[in-house]
Amino acid sequence: MTLSAPTGTVARMTVDTAVLAWLLDTDPALRWQVERDLAGSPPEVWRATRARVATEGFGARLLALQDDDGQWAGGAFFPRGYDGSEPGQPWKATTWSLNSLREWGVDADRLAGTAEKLAENSRWEYDDLPYWGGEVDACINGYTLANGAWLGVDVTENARWFVDHQMDEGGWNCEWVEGSTRSSFPSTLNSLEGILAYEKLAGGTDELREARHRGEEYLLQRHLLRRQTTGEVVESYMLRFAYPFRAFYSALHAVDYFRAASLQDGTAPDPRIAEAIEVVRAARTPEGTWIQERRHPGAVWFEIDVDAGEPSPWLTFIATRVLEWWDARDESPVAG
């Protein structure tokens, strides 16, 4: 598949007043982020909204579904009794539930005792390994690294796993245990997100930070989209957007990560993401929104975004935030 490179000059992204009002009229899990990143609300405002996530809406509903043993749906990555017969993958088990609560901004104190319960009761479906030790899958280990740091678990050995299993190209591949020696776009992105979250929450190490930068370079050399060998876009799905991102790779998912990494490092946006940025910009509707293009198949506790074909508040927020960051790239970055 070919994709034309961006040409010419585009106007700086600004969020429409009506779109901003629409984004603010959402669940606290999204609203506080809109307040902080788009509306310019003072910290006391968005922090107050974030505190509501645990007691209202999506966050409260998901917290209420936690099992007495600390898990969700009775399993680590898959629900208890999952046999693979349903379409897609279920998104109800412990890891996916923790990912959501962390990404929605729930304070770790709201899950007091969860880390200890999972250490005692939860085992990975792969080889019955203990939960906080992770397993062999790079994406799973990335989620475990981030969630462990969030809940105050000592996951330094999990962090070390990424240094020890980084491939020669600089990325990671969940299929390494099956003999793969080539890095993967999705595996690398999910690994990078886990490492970055660990750095923010636990400080990280120089060695792990170097591994993160090598992983970023793997994607940057490919402009987040293309095969290095042929220059072709790797997969057409990279140009389609759906929320929640889950484990799936897209241009929007990737540039949202690079925004977070740039802010963490206090560096300007890398010019090699320009093409992916323009893919995001081109998907904007005349009304200033982004459309949910699909639903990832698989059972969920409840939906948090719109059906396919409808304007998505989550995608609109993330895409607007990314474009504002990119379009302000000549200004001094602020770490955060």
Residue pairs with C-beta under 8 A, 6 or more apart in sequence:
1 232
1 233
1 236
2 232
2 233
3 225
3 233
3 239
3 275
3 279
5 275
6 274
6 275
6 277
6 278
10 278
10 281
10 327
12 327
12 328
13 281
13 320
13 323
13 324
13 326
13 327
14 324
15 23
15 38
15 288
15 320
15 324
16 287
16 288
18 288
19 287
19 288
19 289
19 316
19 320
20 34
20 38
20 39
22 289
22 313
22 316
23 30
23 31
23 34
23 38
23 313
23 316
23 317
24 31
24 34
24 35
24 39
25 31
26 34
26 313
27 56
27 57
27 58
27 304
28 49
28 50
28 52
28 53
28 56
28 57
28 58
28 59
29 53
29 57
29 58
29 59
29 104
29 105
29 304
30 313
30 314
30 317
31 49
32 46
32 47
32 49
32 50
32 52
32 53
32 105
33 46
33 105
33 317
34 317
35 41
35 45
35 46
35 49
36 43
36 46
37 317
37 321
38 317
38 320
38 321
38 324
50 105
51 107
53 59
53 60
53 104
53 105
53 106
54 60
54 63
54 106
54 107
54 110
58 100
58 104
58 302
58 304
59 101
59 104
59 106
61 301
61 302
62 72
62 97
62 100
62 101
62 301
63 101
63 106
63 110
63 111
65 72
65 97
65 301
66 72
66 97
66 114
67 73
67 74
69 117
69 120
69 121
69 122
70 94
70 113
70 114
70 116
70 117
70 118
70 120
70 121
70 122
71 93
71 94
71 117
71 118
71 121
71 122
72 92
72 93
72 94
72 96
72 97
72 98
72 301
73 79
73 80
73 90
73 92
73 93
73 94
73 97
74 80
74 81
74 93
75 82
75 93
75 94
75 122
75 125
76 93
76 94
76 95
76 122
76 123
76 124
76 125
76 131
77 93
77 94
77 95
77 96
77 124
77 125
77 140
78 89
78 90
78 93
78 125
79 90
79 92
79 93
79 299
82 90
82 93
86 298
86 299
87 297
87 298
88 296
88 297
88 298
89 297
89 298
90 298
90 299
90 300
91 244
91 246
91 296
91 298
91 299
91 300
92 299
92 300
92 301
94 118
94 122
94 131
95 140
95 143
95 144
95 147
96 246
97 301
98 143
98 147
98 150
98 151
99 143
99 146
99 147
100 244
100 304
101 111
102 146
102 147
102 150
102 197
108 150
108 151
108 152
111 151
114 151
115 132
115 148
115 151
115 152
115 153
118 131
118 132
119 130
119 131
119 132
119 153
122 130
122 131
123 129
123 130
123 131
124 130
124 131
124 134
124 135
124 140
126 135
126 136
126 137
127 135
129 135
131 144
132 144
132 148
132 153
132 155
132 158
133 157
133 158
134 140
134 141
134 144
134 145
134 155
134 158
134 161
135 141
136 176
136 177
137 174
137 177
138 162
138 165
138 172
138 173
138 174
138 176
138 187
138 188
138 190
138 191
139 174
139 186
139 187
139 190
139 191
139 247
140 174
141 158
141 161
141 162
141 191
141 194
142 162
142 190
142 191
142 192
142 193
142 194
142 195
143 190
143 194
144 155
144 158
144 194
145 155
145 158
145 159
145 162
145 194
145 195
145 197
145 198
146 193
146 194
146 197
146 198
146 201
148 154
148 155
148 158
149 155
149 197
149 198
149 201
149 202
150 197
150 201
155 198
155 202
159 195
159 198
159 204
159 205
159 208
160 208
162 172
162 191
162 194
162 195
162 208
162 211
163 207
163 208
163 211
165 172
165 176
166 172
166 211
166 214
166 215
167 173
167 176
167 181
167 182
167 183
168 181
169 182
169 183
169 218
170 183
170 188
170 214
170 215
170 217
170 218
171 183
171 184
171 185
171 187
171 188
171 191
171 215
171 218
171 219
172 183
172 184
172 187
172 188
172 191
172 215
173 180
173 181
173 182
173 183
173 184
173 187
173 188
174 184
174 186
174 187
175 184
175 187
183 218
185 219
185 222
185 234
185 238
185 249
185 254
186 247
186 248
186 249
188 215
188 218
188 219
189 219
189 249
189 253
189 254
189 257
190 247
191 215
192 212
192 215
192 216
192 219
192 257
192 261
193 257
195 204
195 208
195 211
195 212
195 215
196 212
196 257
196 260
196 261
196 264
198 204
198 208
199 208
199 209
199 212
199 264
200 264
212 261
216 258
216 261
219 254
220 270
220 272
220 273
221 228
221 272
222 228
222 234
223 272
223 273
223 274
223 275
223 276
224 251
224 254
224 255
224 258
224 272
224 273
224 275
224 276
225 233
225 234
225 238
225 239
225 251
225 275
225 276
225 279
226 232
226 233
226 234
227 233
227 234
233 239
235 249
237 248
237 249
237 250
238 249
238 250
238 251
239 250
239 251
239 279
240 250
240 293
240 294
241 250
241 251
241 252
241 280
241 283
241 290
241 291
241 292
241 293
241 312
241 315
241 319
242 248
242 250
242 292
242 293
242 294
242 295
242 296
242 308
242 315
243 292
243 305
243 312
243 314
243 315
243 318
244 296
244 304
244 305
244 314
245 253
246 296
248 296
251 276
251 279
251 280
252 279
252 280
252 283
252 290
252 315
252 318
252 319
252 322
254 273
254 276
255 273
255 276
255 277
255 280
255 322
255 326
256 318
256 321
256 322
258 269
258 270
258 273
259 269
259 321
259 322
259 325
259 326
262 268
262 269
262 270
262 325
262 333
263 325
263 333
263 334
263 335
263 336
264 335
264 336
265 335
266 333
266 334
266 335
267 333
268 329
268 333
269 325
269 326
269 329
273 326
277 322
277 323
277 326
280 319
280 322
280 323
281 323
283 290
283 291
283 319
284 290
284 319
285 291
285 311
287 311
288 316
288 320
289 311
289 312
289 316
290 311
290 312
290 315
290 316
290 319
291 309
291 310
291 311
291 312
291 315
292 305
292 306
292 307
292 308
292 309
292 310
292 311
292 312
292 315
293 308
293 309
294 308
295 307
295 308
304 314
305 312
305 313
305 314
305 315
306 312
306 313
